[in-house]
Amino acid sequence: MAIVVRNEGAKVNSNINVTPMVDVMLVLLIIFMVITPMLENKVNVQLAQTENAVAMDDASKEDAVTVAITRDSKVYLGQDQVPVADLGPKVQDLLQNKTSKMVYFRSDARAHYGTVMDAIDAVRTAGVDEVGLLTENRQLNKPPTGGE
């Protein structure tokens, strides 16, 4: 009779397989790349479309004062919902130490006109002279031009 000796300790592989870790990291990177632009506009509104929209780069800054009005007439200052009556004093507090007294409005295209005007009036009574109405540039579907 013979005794079978198992020598498994000599075959131990101490290498770390990093392929699964890299796969998980790439998936997380893609998820964060997709979600990050959505975090910029804190309140989801469908902006009105215009043909000659002027770019307002200051509206995308982190310290810009932005008022959003949804289609169901809710008013948001930044990402916090506020009543229209409290909008003026809160905007005044935010603009107290700023040199630029500009307030940007992001209104849904289907929002009530009266609510938008009430919000603008509340901001103007707080001492703001300049307001910016943010819109999207309309994409015109032009037929292709060319000869036959």
Secondary structure as the mmCIF struct_conf table of DSSP 4:
data_model
#
loop_
_struct_conf.conf_type_id
_struct_conf.id
_struct_conf.beg_label_comp_id
_struct_conf.beg_label_asym_id
_struct_conf.beg_label_seq_id
_struct_conf.end_label_comp_id
_struct_conf.end_label_asym_id
_struct_conf.end_label_seq_id
HELX_RH_3T_P HELX_RH_3T_P1 GLY A 9 LYS A 11
HELX_RH_AL_P HELX_RH_AL_P1 THR A 19 GLU A 40
BEND BEND1 ASN A 41 ASN A 41
BEND BEND2 VAL A 43 VAL A 43
STRN STRN1 LEU A 47 LEU A 47
STRN STRN2 GLN A 49 THR A 50
BEND BEND3 GLU A 51 ASN A 52
HELX_LH_PP_P HELX_LH_PP_P1 ALA A 53 ALA A 55
HELX_RH_3T_P HELX_RH_3T_P2 ASP A 57 SER A 60
BEND BEND4 LYS A 61 LYS A 61
TURN_TY1_P TURN_TY1_P1 GLU A 62 ASP A 63
STRN STRN3 VAL A 65 ILE A 69
TURN_TY1_P TURN_TY1_P2 ARG A 71 ASP A 72
STRN STRN4 VAL A 75 LEU A 77
TURN_TY1_P TURN_TY1_P3 GLY A 78 GLN A 79
STRN STRN5 ASP A 80 GLN A 81
HELX_RH_AL_P HELX_RH_AL_P2 VAL A 84 LEU A 94
TURN_TY1_P TURN_TY1_P4 LEU A 95 ASN A 97
BEND BEND5 THR A 99 THR A 99
STRN STRN6 MET A 102 SER A 107
STRN STRN7 ASP A 108 ASP A 108
TURN_TY1_P TURN_TY1_P5 ALA A 109 ARG A 110
BEND BEND6 ALA A 111 ALA A 111
HELX_RH_AL_P HELX_RH_AL_P3 TYR A 113 THR A 125
TURN_TY1_P TURN_TY1_P6 ALA A 126 GLY A 127
STRN STRN8 GLU A 130 LEU A 133
STRN STRN9 GLU A 136 ASN A 137
HELX_LH_PP_P HELX_LH_PP_P2 LYS A 142 THR A 145
#
